[in-house]
Amino acid sequence: MEKIKKLCLNQPLIPIVCILAAISCFAILNAAPLISNKVGNPDTLWLKQGVFYVISAVLVFIIYKVGNEQIYDKIWLIYGALMVFLIILAIEHFIYTRIWTGHHIIPFVNTAGGATSWFNFPGFSFQPSEFMKIAIVIALARITKEYNDYYLVRTFETEFKYILKCMAVVLPPALLVYLQNDTGVVLIILIGVAFVLFSSGLRGQWFTVGFILVAIVIGIGVYLFIYQPDIFAKFMSGHKSDRFYGWVDPEGTVGNQGFQLFYSLLSYGTAGWFGHGFQQVIKVFPEAQTDFIFAVILTDYGYIGGLFTILAIVGLDLVILKIGFDSTNDHDKFFTMGIFGMLIFQQLWNMGMILGLLPITGITLPFISYGGSSLLSYMIAIGMFIDMNSQNNIVKNRLRL
């Protein structure tokens, strides 16, 4: 018992991840009556999620033993391998949607929710974009450290070269993921990139320009949606536009695009403080085990269940930030900012779309939603943070001596 207590004190991420694992498995078990049998036996998905966590624990241990420096050194090999998978999926999605509609020609490729993002191998599925988002942050952390070490005096020219180098790493995989029709992961990647760039020490003018460009794009999108809906529909695929219209008017489109959001709002809107109870079904809505897992928690366990989940998530974020800020390695600091940006964006967007505040984009709730690739990818980051924290503890012990 003393050893376990000491381990939890020295590695606070371990108990927090265990709490998130328990919340995830129990929430997926609660979602069983809402889950379509197309994704497998609804009654056993929570067990599969538990297996994903066990596999993730082994992966964390391996990363801890290998060490972060080895990962930084080998990142370009990892990045290149993932690019090959993304190219295959992008080509297949183009063929599936434009040339031979509804038919896959590459073995093991799967399309779900309008996106061609998975390889379905016997016994497991693999989503390269989830792992690529972590690889991009690691690659940018390395590029940023090398830039800061090399250029002692910063100029507009050197910063411009640094930004171009970062974009050369980010844009190709982001474009390939977008071509797979997986906008959610693209948004996550771009937010992670923004956080790394923000922590790199770039002058504020670059971010001012970036905010202005984003505001212009959003403004054009709003204008087209209100005044030129036909043009807006041409720029948005049918799947994306359906989700957008369902978000804007869920009640008015309840018979079509809006039923997922509207029925989830009806389900947890009457849950009160303690919810409706274990596996209660008020209204059936799709993706209860993935995108809408937080709606399941709110429905069955009310505001108390939602608050407990949020506290666990906030605890994870704060510990990650503390570990990163305590590190004396610049690689680790930039990596921390990128992962934190991705996590906080996913968490806020997922909860925001459940509450009807943001569009539904297929963004899941990290560590809670069902899915092996998403969980394994973030557990790679957890393994790196545990190794980072071990190095921090070693430095602290030396200073005490």
N, C-alpha and C positions, 0 to 999 in steps of 0.2 A: 504493500500500500504506500509506503514511504517513497519507493522508487517511482511509482505512478504519479504521486503528488509532485515530486521533484521534476519529473519529465514535463508535467503540465505547466509548472512554473517557469521552467527553462524554455519550453516551446509552447507558448500560449495558443499558437495556431492549431495545434493538435486537438485540444478539447473543443475549440470553436467549430472546427470542421466536423468533428463527431456529432455535435449538436445539430449542425446543418444536415448531416447525413440522416439523423433520426427524423428531423422535420420533413425532409424530402421523401423518405420511404413511407412515412405515415400519411403524408398528404397524397401521395400516389395511390396508396391503399384506399384512402377516402374517395379518390376520384374514380375508382373501379366501375361503379354503375354508369358513369358518364362516358367511358372509353369505348371506342369502336373496336370490335374484334379484328379489324383489319391490321392493327398494329401488334397483334398477338393476344394471348389470353389476358384480359383485363385484371383478373384476380392474381396474376403472378408478375405483373410489371414491377410492383414494388420490390419483389425479390430480385429481379434483374437489376434494378437500380442499386440494391444492396451489393450485388456481385460487381457492378461497375465501381462501387466505392472500395471494395476489397482489392480489385485490380489496381485501382488508383493508389491505394496505400502501398502496394508493392512498387508501383512506378515512382512514388515519392521517395521510398527508401533507396531505390536505384539512383535517382538523381542526387540524393543526399550523399551517397557514397562516391558518385562520379565527380561531383563538385561543379559549381557554376562556371568556373573558368574553362572547363572542358566544353561546356555547352556554348559559351561565347566563341570559343575557337572553332567549333565545328558548325556554326550557324549557317554558313553559306552552303554547305552540303545539304543540310536539312531544308533550307529555303529552296534550293534547286529541285530536290525530290518532290516537294509539295507543289511546286510550279508545274511539274509534269502532270500530276494528278488534276490540277485545276484546268490545264489546257484540254485534257481529255474530256472533262465534264462540260466545259464550255462548248466544245465541238459537238458533243453528243446532244446538248440542249438545243443547239441550233438545228441539228438534223431532226430531233424529236418534234420541234415546234414549227419548222419552216419547210422541211423537205419531205420527210416521211412521218406525218403527224401521228402521234400516239404509238410509235414503234421505236424501240431502242435497238441499235445495231452493235453497241459495245457491251460485252458481257458484264454482269454484276452492277451496272449503273441503274440508279433508281430515281424517279421523279415523284415528289410529294409536295403538296401545297403550292403547286405551280413552279417549284424550283427543282432543278436537276443538280443536286449537291451531294449525293451519297453514292458510295459503292456498297452494295449489299453482298458481302461474302458469306459463305456458309457459317452460320453461328454468330456473326457479328456484322455491324455496319460501320462505315468509316466516312466521316465528313471532313475532307481536307481543309476546307475554309476555316473550320474551328481551330485547327492546329496552326494554320498559316497566320492567324491573327496574333498568336503568341510569338511565332517565329519573327514576324515583322517587328514587334516591340524589342525583341532581343537584338535583332540586326540593327535597329535604329539606336539602341543603347550603345552598341559597339561603335557605330559611325559617329555618334555624338561625342563619345569619350575621345576618340581619335582626333576629331576636329578640335576639341578644346585643348588637347595636349599639344597639337601641332601649331595652332594659330594662337600665339600669346597676345597679339594685337588684332582686334577684329575690325574689319572694314565692311562696307556695303558689298564689295566684290567677294570677299571670303564667305560672308553669310549667304550670299546668293548661290555660290558654289555648293555650300553645305545643304541648302534647301533643295537644289537640283539633285544632289546625290540621294537625299532622302526620298524625293519623289520618284526617282528611278527605281527605288526599292519598293515603294508603296503602290504606285499606280498600276503596274502590270497585274499583280494579283488582285487588286481591288477591281480592276476592269473585268478580269476573268470571272470573279465572283458575281459581279453585276450581270454579266452575260448569262450566268446560270439562273438569273432571276431571283437572287438572294440578296435583296436590298438591305435587310436587317444586319447581316454580317458586315456589309460594306460600311454602314454607318458606324458600327462598333470599331472597325479598323481605323476609320478616319478620326474618330474621337481619341483613340489611343495615340495616334500619330500627333494630334494636336497637343496632347498633354506632354509628350516627349519633347516636342519642339518648344513648348512653353518653358520647360525646365532646363533647356539647353543654354539659356542666357541670351537668346536673340533679342535685339532691340524691339521695343514695343510697336514701332511703326509697321512691322510685318504683320502683327496680329490685328492692328487697326484695319489694314487693307483686307485681311482675310475676313474679318467680321462684316466689312462693307460688302464684299463679294457675296457672302452667304446671305446677307439681308436683301441684296438685289435679286438673287435667285429665288428666295422665298417670296419676295414681293411680286416677281413675274409669275410665279406659280399661283399665288392667290388671285392675281388679276385674271389669268387665263381661266381659272376655275370658276370665277364669278361671271366674267363677261364673255369669255370665249371657251365654253365647255367642250365644243367639238375639237378645237386645237389641243386643249388640255388632255382629252381622251387619246389623241394620237401620240402624245409624248409618254403617256402612261399605258403599260400593258393592261389587258383586261383584268388580270388578277390584282394588280396594284390599284387600279382605279376602283374596283369593287370594294376593296378594303377601305379606301379613302372615303367613298360615299357612305359606306356602312358606319364609319366613325362620325361623319358630319351629321347624319340623321339616322341613328339606329332604330328609333321607333317607326319612322316613316318608311324604312327599308327592311322592316322586320321579316317580311316575307321572302327576302332575298339576301342582300349583302349585310344587313344589320342584325341578323338574328343572333349571331354569336355574342356580340357585345350586349345587345338588349336583354337576352335571356340570362346572361351572367349578372347584369345589373339587377334584374328581378330576383335572382337567387340569393345574392349576398345582401341586397338592400333591405331584406326583412330579417336578417340574421341576429340583429341586436348585439348585446355584449358577449354572449356565450355561444351563439350560433344555433343551427338547427340540429346538430348532433352527427354522430358517425354515419358516413355514407348516405346522407340524406340527399334526395333529388327534388329540387323545387322546379327547375327547368333544365332540360338537357342542352348543353352547348358543347361544340367540338373543341378539340385540343385541350381538354381539361387537364391532361397529365403534363403538358409542355407549356405552351404560351399562357394558358389560363390557370395554372396551378395555384396562383395566389388567390384567384376567385374561389377555388375549392376550399382553401384554408379559411377564407372569410365566411363562406357559406356555412361550413360545418362547425366552425369555432369562433365566429364573430370577431368583434373588435379585439378581444383578448388574444385570440389566436393570431390575428394579424399583427398586433403589437409585439408579441413574443417573437414572431418571425423577423420583424423589422429590427428588433434589438439584437438578434443573433447576427443579422446581416451587417448592421452598423459596427458591431464588435469586430467582425472580420475585417472590415475596411480600416478601422482605427489601428488594429494590430499590424496590418500590412504597412500602413503609413509609418508607424513608429519604427518598425524593423528597417524600412528603407531609409528613414531619416537618420537612424543610428549608425548606418553603414558608413565606413570610410572609403568604400570603393565607388567611384563615379559610375561604373557600369551599373551597379546595383541601384543607385539613386534614379538614373534615367529609366531603368527597367521598372522600378516601383511606380513611377509616375504614369508610365504607359498602361500598366496593368490596373492601377487604381482608376485611371480614367475610363477604361473599358468596363470595369466592374460597376462603378457608380452610374455610368450612362445606362448600362443594361438594367440595373436595379430600378433606377428612376423611370426609365422608359416603360419597362414591363408593368410596373405598378401604375404608372400614369395611363397606359392604354387600358388596363383593367378597370380603372376608375372613369374611363371615357374622356380623359384629358388630352390624350395623345393618340395619333393614328395607330392602328393595328399593323405591325410590320413583321410579325413572326419572331420578335426578339424574346428570348426566354429569360427566366429568372435564374441566374448562376447558382449552382450547387443545390437548387431546389427542384427545378424542372427535370422531367425525365429525359434521359439522353446520354449515351456513352461518350460520344465525341466531345461534346461541350464540357462534360465533367472531366474527362481525361485531360483535355487541353488546359483547363484551369488548374488541375491538380499538378500539372507540370510546373506551373507558376508557383503553386504552394510548395512543391519540393524545393524550388530555388529559394523561396523565402525562408524555409526551414534551414537550408544550408547557410543562407545569409545571416540568419539569427545566430547560428552556431559560431560563425566568425565574429559576430558582434560580441558574443559572450566571452570568447577567447581574448579579445582586445580589452574588454572590461576587467577581466581577471588579471591580466598583465598589468594594467594601470593600478589596480589595488595593491599589487606586490611592489 
